[in-house]
Amino acid sequence: MDLSLLPPSPMKGIVNLVVEIPAGSRNKYEYCSEAGIMALDRVLHSSVRYPFDYGFIPNTLADDGAPLDAMVIMDEPTFAGCLIKARPIGVLDMHDCGAYDGKLLCVPVANPRQSNIISIDQIAPNQLEDVAEFFRTSKGLDGRTVQIDGWRDYDVVEDILKKCTPSKKKMFKVLKKSKIVK
């Protein structure tokens, strides 16, 4: 699974999102570019589970040195490695160990029942708080300091994408080579 030619955004207002972790999972998968496959990174040792399908925008580089994180609201969980064309509706601003680690929240273009969702304001506040609490809990149990700064609407997403999309094409390493079984 070579993602090097996949553009982060095939058109304005749409992103390519690669799912690493389906909603409801405690297994944390990450894309391993050296092997071109998804690899099990770890199993969350708490009772929390991923609230939405979670992954990344390929060929981006966020402040934390990894591809830009993204979640997508699905009616049913998909699978690790699934490519979804998605419409970002907002971003969860957070800092992980002092570094900005924002997470886009998206809806799938392929779901006509979600075609009217264009803003974070259309998502129930308790559902948004569940997402924030997931990151507080899961990262806190790993001994990391997390600061949740809140949600921002879709109008900031384009600037975040521009900031995270390098001008030169690069291959992004998500897992270290030492984690690959040879």
Secondary structure, 3 states (H helix, E strand, C coil): CCCCCCCCCCECCEEEEEEEECCCCCEEEEEECCCCEEEEEEECCCCCCCCCEEEEECCCCCCCCCCEEEEECCCCCCCCCCEEEEEEEEEEEEEECCEECCEEEEEECCCHHHCCCCCHHHCCHHHHHHHHHHHHHHHHHCCCCEEEEEEEEHHHHHHHHHHHCCCCCCCCCCCCHHHCCC
